[in-house]
Amino acid sequence: MGKPKFSRKKYETPSHPWQADRIKAENEILRKYGLKNKREIWKSQTALRRYRGQAREILGKIDGGNPQVKKESEQLLMHLTRMNILPLNSNLDDVLALDTELILSRRLQTLTYLKGLANTPTQSRQLISHGHIAIAGRTITIPSYMVTKSEESEISYAASSPLNDLLHPARPSAEFKSIPIKKEIKPEEQKEEKPAMAKEKEKAEKVKKENIVEKPSEKEPSSNDKPSEKTDKEPSKTEEKASENLPQNEKSEEPNDKPTKENNEDKNKSEDVKKGGK
């Protein structure tokens, strides 16, 4: 049982103290939700682990037809819908798909910020711990208080808080809009998104196929380009023929340049005639 003075630990710590991916993810959640330390993350993870473990046990026994198992499953789903963690008409498979941030989003600190009662999640924690936030007129000073679905609309400033004054400097302005920390996706919306995602994938595949078909056509030379290649090659053939014919032309021109025997005889006769005349 243990001593009443020392309460038992209500959370489980990580199995290994140094894991870079886990530490990085925890630091992001710590900044996003304005948490004091990582112990608050581990508490929400332990609660989620308890819900999922209970759902797995019920799924293993539900085929037996035991009425107690059916009652336990209804109680679990009713509790999660009352805490607004799951929507109505959910099943045990939806419990297994829960995330840690869905548990953190039901904290009073987170909802105070989302309601626009504080400028940041860190300020909402300060206002709660200083007694400025109340639920249905009851002041609550616990930032980790889990708000039910019926209590969510009753969050407001405490009656004795000076923040009820519209001109108080710590109060958010009328134009202030809180940025949603995480959008809660309902199972019904997920089912509607799946066909849309399938259509987008089909479109992407069609575009890829079109690109694949167009790429070979770009590499192949067109019909207009082929004649230009032939015209470029034809001059080379004519040049080869011309180079082969050059020696024959030179041979044919050589006899015309050299004096023949008949020309030499005519020249000798003309010289003799000139000498006789003298």
Phi and psi in degrees as a GROMACS rama.xvg file:
@    title "Ramachandran Plot"
@    xaxis  label "Phi"
@    yaxis  label "Psi"
@TYPE xy
86.8117  167.44  GLY-2
-80.6181  139.121  LYS-3
-64.4757  -24.1429  PRO-4
-67.9649  -34.4419  LYS-5
-111.773  101.721  PHE-6
-73.8049  155.268  SER-7
-73.8409  155.158  ARG-8
-70.9039  131.549  LYS-9
-101.978  18.8517  LYS-10
-149.845  163.808  TYR-11
-114.476  132.32  GLU-12
-83.2602  162.957  THR-13
-61.8009  153.346  PRO-14
-69.2449  -30.6951  SER-15
-127.787  133.25  HIS-16
-74.3215  -25.9805  PRO-17
-118.979  94.5524  TRP-18
-134.735  112.436  GLN-19
-62.0852  -43.9581  ALA-20
-64.5841  -42.9154  ASP-21
-66.0246  -42.8859  ARG-22
-63.9251  -40.7319  ILE-23
-63.8998  -43.6817  LYS-24
-65.7384  -39.6629  ALA-25
-66.4333  -37.4123  GLU-26
-65.2491  -37.4762  ASN-27
-65.1499  -43.7136  GLU-28
-65.0945  -36.8426  ILE-29
-61.0328  -43.5934  LEU-30
-73.176  -36.6847  ARG-31
-67.0505  -41.2687  LYS-32
-100.654  0.973495  TYR-33
63.0561  40.3826  GLY-34
-80.1859  156.482  LEU-35
-75.4036  -45.3411  LYS-36
-153.593  176.67  ASN-37
-75.8427  -11.4865  LYS-38
-61.5914  -33.5161  ARG-39
-69.5121  -32.6108  GLU-40
-67.1067  -43.2825  ILE-41
-66.1231  -32.0431  TRP-42
-65.7923  -42.9138  LYS-43
-67.8108  -35.8286  SER-44
-66.6473  -36.4788  GLN-45
-66.6923  -41.3295  THR-46
-63.4934  -41.9749  ALA-47
-64.9412  -40.0406  LEU-48
-62.6141  -36.2185  ARG-49
-67.6438  -42.3571  ARG-50
-62.9642  -45.5428  TYR-51
-68.4407  -38.526  ARG-52
-63.935  -40.0825  GLY-53
-65.4411  -38.3914  GLN-54
-65.7879  -38.9076  ALA-55
-65.0334  -40.3603  ARG-56
-63.5013  -40.6982  GLU-57
-68.3089  -39.6989  ILE-58
-63.4704  -31.7413  LEU-59
-73.7889  -20.8259  GLY-60
-109.322  -5.13731  LYS-61
-70.9607  -22.4893  ILE-62
-73.9721  -15.9296  ASP-63
-75.3476  -14.6784  GLY-64
77.4912  20.9469  GLY-65
-76.403  126.536  ASN-66
-65.0013  -27.6855  PRO-67
-65.7726  -37.1484  GLN-68
-65.5949  -41.9551  VAL-69
-63.206  -38.081  LYS-70
-65.8697  -41.3918  LYS-71
-65.2809  -39.5115  GLU-72
-65.5154  -40.521  SER-73
-64.9873  -39.0452  GLU-74
-66.039  -40.6795  GLN-75
-63.5808  -47.0517  LEU-76
-66.209  -35.634  LEU-77
-66.0495  -40.1465  MET-78
-64.0134  -43.4558  HIS-79
-69.532  -33.9101  LEU-80
-73.2135  -33.9913  THR-81
-66.3537  -33.903  ARG-82
-84.0713  0.533678  MET-83
61.2958  28.8792  ASN-84
-83.6121  -35.252  ILE-85
-124.037  148.666  LEU-86
-77.7534  175.731  PRO-87
-67.1325  158.265  LEU-88
60.7552  35.3067  ASN-89
-90.3592  166.374  SER-90
-127.015  -178.358  ASN-91
-68.044  -27.1273  LEU-92
-65.1678  -32.4437  ASP-93
-68.1759  -29.5843  ASP-94
-66.9471  -38.7517  VAL-95
-69.1794  -19.9785  LEU-96
-93.29  7.78813  ALA-97
-69.0493  157.321  LEU-98
-122.119  158.858  ASP-99
-63.0514  -35.4962  THR-100
-69.5821  -23.5717  GLU-101
-66.8914  -32.5372  LEU-102
-73.1271  -42.8291  ILE-103
-66.3927  -27.6111  LEU-104
-72.7734  -11.2696  SER-105
-96.487  4.2376  ARG-106
-71.9596  151.726  ARG-107
-63.5823  -35.1054  LEU-108
-61.1458  -44.5137  GLN-109
-68.4825  -43.7119  THR-110
-70.2533  -30.7452  LEU-111
-63.0762  -39.2685  THR-112
-70.0914  -43.3331  TYR-113
-67.3352  -26.4654  LEU-114
-75.728  -10.903  LYS-115
85.6074  19.0259  GLY-116
-87.5194  -8.57111  LEU-117
-144.322  155.257  ALA-118
-77.206  -31.9189  ASN-119
-140.532  162.265  THR-120
-61.5797  -32.049  PRO-121
-67.5518  -40.8743  THR-122
-66.7718  -35.981  GLN-123
-63.4839  -35.4338  SER-124
-64.9161  -41.0285  ARG-125
-64.3269  -42.9405  GLN-126
-64.0566  -37.7072  LEU-127
-68.1184  -46.6842  ILE-128
-67.6782  -23.7721  SER-129
-91.2911  1.91245  HIS-130
83.0198  28.9767  GLY-131
-96.9491  -7.57938  HIS-132
-114.414  138.195  ILE-133
-136.429  155.485  ALA-134
-120.441  115.208  ILE-135
57.2478  39.7181  ALA-136
81.1068  -0.475625  GLY-137
-104.393  117.485  ARG-138
-69.9073  132.612  THR-139
-126.33  128.878  ILE-140
-112.652  22.4136  THR-141
-113.28  108.713  ILE-142
-63.8281  -27.4562  PRO-143
-88.8908  11.4654  SER-144
-61.889  128.134  TYR-145
-84.7919  117.375  MET-146
-88.984  133.046  VAL-147
-81.7866  172.033  THR-148
-65.6393  -37.2144  LYS-149
-73.708  -28.3815  SER-150
-83.5175  -14.9834  GLU-151
-62.2265  -37.3601  GLU-152
-78.8558  -7.00068  SER-153
-104.506  10.3491  GLU-154
-76.5878  130.303  ILE-155
-160.505  179.242  SER-156
-72.653  148.582  TYR-157
-67.5219  154.217  ALA-158
-64.1257  -33.6703  ALA-159
-88.5947  2.68648  SER-160
-81.4055  137.661  SER-161
-70.2539  -9.30703  PRO-162
-71.7947  -9.01102  LEU-163
-65.8454  -18.8623  ASN-164
-73.7595  125.93  ASP-165
-65.6814  -23.0751  LEU-166
-94.222  9.08152  LEU-167
-67.1018  133.266  HIS-168
-66.69  -27.0014  PRO-169
-81.0938  -8.52853  ALA-170
-85.5923  139.566  ARG-171
-62.1435  150.387  PRO-172
-69.9953  166.928  SER-173
-67.2791  -27.243  ALA-174
-85.6344  -4.05745  GLU-175
-71.1161  135.568  PHE-176
-129.799  123.748  LYS-177
-71.9126  140.48  SER-178
-82.763  126.584  ILE-179
-62.8463  129.735  PRO-180
-70.6918  -46.4072  ILE-181
-152.917  132.734  LYS-182
-81.2806  126.229  LYS-183
-82.201  118.69  GLU-184
-97.3045  120.071  ILE-185
-79.0774  154.979  LYS-186
-59.7666  -33.8897  PRO-187
-65.1268  -38.7431  GLU-188
-68.8829  -34.4876  GLU-189
-64.0414  -39.1397  GLN-190
-66.7271  -34.5972  LYS-191
-74.5345  -27.309  GLU-192
-77.7433  -24.9157  GLU-193
-61.7036  -47.1782  LYS-194
-60.7466  -37.2296  PRO-195
-63.7687  -41.2686  ALA-196
-64.8019  -37.8283  MET-197
-63.9423  -40.7901  ALA-198
-63.7656  -41.0691  LYS-199
-63.9035  -38.6967  GLU-200
-64.8938  -40.1254  LYS-201
-62.9089  -41.7105  GLU-202
-61.8837  -42.7316  LYS-203
-63.4462  -39.3784  ALA-204
-65.9536  -38.1275  GLU-205
-63.2894  -42.1756  LYS-206
-62.8674  -41.1822  VAL-207
-62.4771  -42.4544  LYS-208
-63.9687  -40.7571  LYS-209
-62.5854  -40.3879  GLU-210
-65.1733  -38.0682  ASN-211
-66.3442  -37.1498  ILE-212
-70.7541  -35.2401  VAL-213
-75.6157  -29.6076  GLU-214
-63.1335  -46.2  LYS-215
-61.9539  -35.1951  PRO-216
-64.1502  -29.0747  SER-217
-72.8698  -34.1468  GLU-218
-74.0036  -38.6635  LYS-219
-69.3794  136.188  GLU-220
-70.8567  142.467  PRO-221
-78.0566  170.406  SER-222
-67.2921  -29.3677  SER-223
-72.5266  -27.0947  ASN-224
-80.2843  -26.2751  ASP-225
-63.4728  -44.6646  LYS-226
-61.4418  -33.4463  PRO-227
-64.6173  -34.1014  SER-228
-68.7598  -37.586  GLU-229
-66.6455  -42.6246  LYS-230
-62.729  -32.8463  THR-231
-70.2633  -32.1331  ASP-232
-80.8759  -30.5554  LYS-233
-61.7557  -43.0884  GLU-234
-58.8559  -31.163  PRO-235
-66.9625  -35.9813  SER-236
-68.2097  -43.0922  LYS-237
-63.5669  -37.0049  THR-238
-64.6338  -38.3235  GLU-239
-64.672  -41.05  GLU-240
-65.0039  -40.4205  LYS-241
-63.7107  -39.9046  ALA-242
-66.6513  -31.3448  SER-243
-73.4138  -32.1076  GLU-244
-82.4209  -15.4549  ASN-245
-58.724  -49.6148  LEU-246
-58.8294  -36.1288  PRO-247
-65.7657  -41.0478  GLN-248
-65.2109  -39.5517  ASN-249
-63.7534  -38.4251  GLU-250
-65.2907  -38.7149  LYS-251
-70.3848  -28.6182  SER-252
-81.8041  -24.0541  GLU-253
-61.429  -44.037  GLU-254
-61.8189  -31.6208  PRO-255
-69.9268  -30.7618  ASN-256
-78.5315  -35.7507  ASP-257
-79.4583  141.341  LYS-258
-72.9221  136.327  PRO-259
-84.5696  171.448  THR-260
-67.0586  -34.5477  LYS-261
-66.6944  -39.9196  GLU-262
-63.3345  -38.5794  ASN-263
-64.7078  -40.0382  ASN-264
-65.4326  -39.813  GLU-265
-64.4918  -38.1388  ASP-266
-65.4948  -40.7883  LYS-267
-64.8838  -39.8188  ASN-268
-64.4264  -43.2264  LYS-269
-63.235  -35.6325  SER-270
-68.406  -38.7029  GLU-271
-66.2134  -36.9838  ASP-272
-65.664  -41.7846  VAL-273
-62.3244  -42.442  LYS-274
-65.0307  -38.5501  LYS-275
-67.0831  -36.812  GLY-276
-64.6079  -37.02  GLY-277
